[in-house]
Amino acid sequence: MAKYIIEGGMPLRGSVKIPGAKNAGFKLMIASLLSDEISTITNIPYIRDVIAVKKIIEALGARVEFSDDTMQISGGITSAQVPEELGVKSRASFMYLPVLLHRFKKGIVSSPVGDRIGMRPINWFLEGLGKMGVTIQAKESEIQAEAPNGLVGCEYIFPKNSHTVTEALILAATLAKGKTKLLNAAAEPEVDELISFLDQMGARIKRTKPREIEIEGATSLKGAVHQVMTDRNEVVTFSCMALGTGGDIKIENVDPRFIRAFEEQIIVCGGGIKKVGLNLNVFYNQKLKATNIQTSPYPGFMTDWQSLWIALMTQAVGESIIHETIFENRFECVKNLLKMGANIELFNPIVENPEEVYNFEWDERSKQFLHAVKVHGPNPLHHATLEVSDIRAGATLVFAALMAEGKSEIYGIEHIERGYEDLEGRLERLGARITKVE
C-alpha cells in the first residue's frame, strides 16, 4: 500500500500553479457525451477521478485522447450500461444516466459510492427524473432507468442545496422536450462552469436568479472547446499550508471571486494575503487568532475547506468553533488530529431551526454524529501513523504532518490522488520533506 512519509517543521516557500477543478472537469467530460462530435477540454488535472471517468467513457464506446492537460472526447457511445466494476468506484456514477437516457432511452448505472461523509441526496435526482417521464428501478447495487418516449421538461424544487444533483438534472433537461425550471438550484461556480460548456455545445440554459435555472430543451448538441476553471479547493489547501507552516506561497492561476468567504477568514485570523493579478500571495506574518466559522452553500465557507481550517486553528491562539452544516459526518479527520496531540472537542451546538440550518435531511440523520468542534490552541502537533478516509481529510492530514514535529506516515493516499495531482512533487518544490513510497 502506497504511503507518504513526511518530516514536519519546514516553512513552505515558493510558487505553486493551481490546475483545473476536479469538481468541474470530470463533469464536463460526461457532458461531452451528449454529442457525437469531438469536444476538447483543457486544463484537466491528471488525477484518479478523471482517469476513472476516462475509463468509463471508453467502456461506453467513445474515444478519448489525453495528453498533458488536454482531453479530446468523441461522444459516439455504443453501450447503455456503465460497467459495474468501473461504476462502483465513482460517487458520481448516476450522472451518466441522463446521457444514456438521451442516447438509448434507457440506462443502467451502479449505485453511487464515495467518501464516507454522510448521505448523498441521489433521491432528489431520481425524483427529478421521474418528473421528466423516466421510469426508475433503484436496486441496492444498481439503478435501471427507461424513458421510451424521451424526457420531457418539468419544474423541480430542490429540498436542499446539491451542486452534483443540480448538474445531473441540467444534463437531463438539456435535450428534453420543452422547458425545465430548476428552483432552489445550487449556485456553486462549478455548476455555472457546466452551464457555460453546455451552452457552447448548443444548449439553451439561463440562470434567471441566483438559485433558479431555466433550460429550453435543444434538439441536438455539437462539440465544444473549453478550459476548465481553477480548482478553488487547491487554492485553499496551499493557503492553509502557507499559514500553518509559517511560510510564504505565491499561488498562481487563482480566480478570487470564488474564494471570498475563505479570504475573509484569512484576514480575521491574522494571516497575510496579497492579490496581484491572477496570483495570490498567502504568508504568515503574526500569531494566528482563533475564529468561528459555519459551513454553508456557495457563496459561504465551503464544507470542503473546514477540515483544513480545523488543522490550521490548532496553531491559533484561543478557542475556535467550526460548525459543519452540509454533511452529517465530516469530522473524520478529528480522530487523527487528536492522535497528533491536537486539543479538539466534538459537540452539538444549540440550533433553533435545524431543519433550515442543516443541508442534510435532519429527521433522517444518524444520531451518532456530532456537528461542530471546538479547537483549543495553539497546540504543538507531533508525528503519527495516519490513515486517510477521504480526499479533503487526506489533504488535511498531509497539512498536519507538515506542521508536526518528527516524521509521520500517511496511508490510504489513493484518496488524496483522487483530487490532487502530484501533491508530493509540488510540496517538495515548496521545501517540504515528503516522500511517496509505493
N, C-alpha and C positions, 0 to 999 in steps of 0.2 A: 504494500500500500504506500502510495506516494505521500511525502510529508514535507513541511517546511521546517528548517532549523533556523531560529532567529536569535541572535545575540543582541539584546537591547542596550539602550543607553546612548545611542548616537543621534544627534540632531540631523534631521533631513534637510538638505540644502541643494538647490539647483532648479532645473526646469523639467516639467513633465507635460507631454501633449495628451489631451483627452480624446479618445476615439469616439465613434458613433455610439448612440444609445442602444443598449441591449433591448430595452423595453419598446423601442420603436423599430429597430432593424429587422428582427425576425418576423414581426407582424406585416411589414411591407413585403417581405418575401412571400408570405402566404397570400397577401392581397394580389400579388402579381399573377397568381394562378387563375384569376378571373378573366384573363385574356390569353389568347393563343399566341399573341405577338411577344417579341423579346422585350423584357424590361431590364434596365441597367441601374443597379443600386450601388452607390459609392459610400465610402466612409463606414463600411460594415466591419465590426470588430471580429477578430478571429477567436471565438470563444465556443465553449461546448454547446451552449444553447443554439447558437447559429449553425454549428455543424450538425446538430440533431435535426433541425428543420431542413437543412440541405438534404440529409439522407431521406427524410420523409418525402420531400418534393421529388427526388429522384425515384423513389419507390412508387410514387403515383404515376410516373411515366414522363415527367418533364426533364429537360436537360438543364444542368447548372454548371457554370464555369465560375470559379472563384480564384482570383489572383490578386495578391496584395490586399487592398481593402475594397476591391470592386467585384461585384457579383452580377452575372448575366443569367437570366432565367427565361427559358421559353416555356410558356404556360400550357403547352398541349398535354394535359394529363389524360391517362387512359384507364385509371382504376378508381372505383368509387369507395375504396376502403383503405384507411390508414393501417398499415401492418401493425398488429398488436405489439410485437417485440420492439417497435420503434415508438409507437404512440404512448406506451406506458411510461416512457422516460420524460414526457413533456407535460407540464401542468396546463399548457395551452392547447392540448390536442383537440379540444372541442372547436377551436377556431377554424379548423379545416371543414367543418360541416357546411357552412354557407357556400363555400366553393364547390363542394361535392354536390350539394343540392341544386345549384345553378347549372352545373355541367351535366349531371346524370339524373336529376330529380330524386336522388336517393344518396345515402351515405352512411358509412359505419366508421366510428372512431372509438378509441379507448376512453374510458372514464378518466378524468384528469387526476393527476397526482402532482407533487411538487414539494416545496419547502414546508416544514412542519410548523406553520404559523397560524393555524386555525382554519375555520370553514371558508371555502371559496363559494361565491354566490352563483354557481352554474345553474341553479334552479331558475334564476331570473332569465337567463339566456334561453333555456328551454321553454319557459313561459312565453317569451317574446316570439320565438319561432312558432309556437302553437298559434299565436295570433296572426301569423303570416301564412297560415294554412298548412303547416308542417305536422305530420303525424309522427309521434316520437315514442320509442320504447327504450326506456332507460334501465339498463341492467347493471349489475354490480361491476362488471368488468368492461362493458362497452355501451355505447349509445347508438341506436339504429334510428334513422330518420328517413321519411319519404314525403315527397311533395309532387304527386303525379301531375297536378295541374300547374305546377310552378308556384313561386312565392308571390304573395300579394302584400302591398303596403298596409301599414296599420299605425295606430298610435299606442305607444308603450310608455308607461311611467315607471322609472326605476325606484324601487322602495328605498334603496340606499345608493351611495356612490360606488361605482365599479368601473374603472377605466377599461379593463380587459373585456368585460361583458358589453360595455358601450361599443367598443371596437368590433366585437363579434357581430352585434346586431347592425352596425353600419355596413359590414361586409354583406350581411344577409339582405339589407334593404337596397343596396347599390344597383342590383339588377332585378329587383322585384317589380311587379306591375303596380303602377300608381305611386302615391306619396306615402312616405313613412315619417312620423313625427316622434322623436325620442325626447321625453321630458325628464327632468332631473338627471340628465346625462352627465357623464364625467367631463370635467373641464381641463384635465391634465394636458400639457403640451404634446405628449406622445399621441394623444387622440387627434389633435389638430394636425400632427405630422402625417398620420394615416389619411386624414381627410384631404390634405394637400396632395399626397401621392395619388389617391383615387381620382381627384379632380383632374390631375394631369393625364390620367388614363381615359378620361371622358365621362366620369361620374358627375352627378349634379347634387352636390351636398353643400349645405349652408348652416353655419352656426348662427341662428337668428337671435339668440340670447345667450348669456354666459353658460347656461345649463340646458339649452334647448337646441336640438339639431333637426333639420328637415332634409329629407332625401327624396328627390324625384327619381324614380327608377329609370335607368338607362336601358337601351336595348342591347348594347354591346360595349365592350371596352377595348382600348388599344394598349400597346406597350408604352412605357414611360421611362424617363431618365431622372433620377432623384438622388440627392445627397442627404444622408441620414443626419439628423440633429445630434449635437454633442450630448454625451451621457452626463446628466446632472448629478447622478449618484456618484460617479467617479470624481467630479469636482469636489463634492462634499467629503469624500473619503480622503483625498490628498490634503484638503484644507485642514481637517481634523488632525491628520498626521503631522502637518507642519506645526500646529499649535501644541500638540501633546508632546512632541519630542523637543520642543524649544528650537525649532528650525525656521526656515525661510524658503518657501517654494513658490516659484513662478508657474502658475497653471495656465497652459496655453489652450486656445480654442474654446473659450467659455462664452456662453450666452447668459449674461447676468439677469435677464428677465425672469428666468425660470428658477432662480435660487434666492430670491429676495428674502423669503422668510428665514433662510439659513444665514444670509449675510447679516440680518438684523441681530441674530443671536451671537454671531462673532463679535459684533460691537458691544452687545450687552455684557458678554463675559470678559471683555477687555483684550481681545485678540486684535492683531494688526491686520488691516486689509487695505489694499490699494488696487484700483482698476485702471488699466492702461489699454485702451482699445479692446481687443478680444482676449487680453491676458488679465489674470487675477493674481496679484501677489498676496499671499497669506503668510504672516510671520508672527512669532512670539515676541512681545515687547514688554510684558509685565506679568505679574502673578494673575492667573485666571480667577474669575469670580463665579460663584455659584449662580445658576439660572433655573428658572421654571419654564417648562415647555409642555405643550399638549399637541400631539399629532392630530392632523386633520387633512381632509382632501385639499387639492390644489385650489388656491394659492397658499395654503397653510404649510406648516412644518411637516414634511413628508415622513410617513411611517418608516420608509427605508433608511432614514437618517438617524433614527432615535438610538439604535444600539451603539453607533459610533459616538453619539453625543454622551451616552452614559459613560463610555470609557473615558472620554475627554474630561467629564466632570469629576472623575476620581482624582484629577490633578487640580481641581479648582478649590478655592477657599470657601468653606461654608457648606450648607445643605442644599442640594439641587433636587427638584422633583420633576420627573418625566412621566407624563400620563399618556398611555397608548390607547387611542380610541378607534383605530381602524381594524386591527385584528385582535382576536381574543387571546392569542397565545404567541406573543412576540418578545418574550424576555428570556429566550433560550440561552442567550449569551451570559446572563447574570451568574449562573452556577459556575461558569468558567472564570469569570472575573473575580468571584468570591474565592475561588481556588488560588488566584494570583494575589490575594491579600486585599482586595477591594472591600470597602465598607458600604454595603448596599442592602436596603430593606425593601422587600416586596410588600405592597399593601393595596387595599381597595379604597380609593378616595370616596368621599361622600358626594354623590351626584344626584341632584334633584330630579332631573328628567333623563334618565339613562337611555330610554328608547330613542331620544332625539340626539343625544351626545355621541353614542356609540354607533359606529358604522356597520357593525355586525348585528345579527338578529338577537336582541337582548334576551328575549324569552327562551331562545334555544341555546343559549350559551352553556358552556361547561362550567359548573360551579368551582372546579378545582383551580381555575386560572385567576390570577390577580392582575390588575390592570394599570398599576403605577409603581414607581420605585422612588425611594429616597437615596440619594448618593451623598455620602459624607466625605469631604476632602479638605485638604489634599492628603492623599494616602499613597505611599510608595507601593508599586507593584513588584512582585518577584516572579522568577521564571517558573514554568509549569509545563506539564504534558497535557495537551488540549485536543478536543475532538470537535470538529465543525458540524453544525446541524443545518445551516442554510447559507445562502450567498452572503447576506449582509452581516450575519453573525460571524461568518468566516472572516470577512474583511475586518470586523471589529477585533477579533482575536489576534489577527496579524498586527493591527494597530497597538493593541495592549502589549503584545510581546516586544514591539519596538520601543515602548516606554519602559518596560520592565528591566529590573536588574537580572543579569545572568542569561542563560541560554534556554530558550523554550523550544518545544517540539509541537507542531500542529499537524494533526492527521485529518483525513477527510477533505483534503484540499480540492478534490474534484468539484465540490460545491462552489468553491471560490472561482474555479476555472469556468464555471457556467456563465459568469458575468464579468470577469476581469481578464483582459488579455495581457499575458506576460507580466503579471503583477510583480513577481520576484525580480525580473530583469529591470523594470522601471524603478523599483525601490532601491536596488543595488546601485543604479546610476545616481541616485539621490544620496548615497552614502550609507544605506542600511547594510547591516551584516546579516544577509539572508541567503540560504542555500536550499534549493529544491533537491530532494533525494527521492529517486524513483524506487 
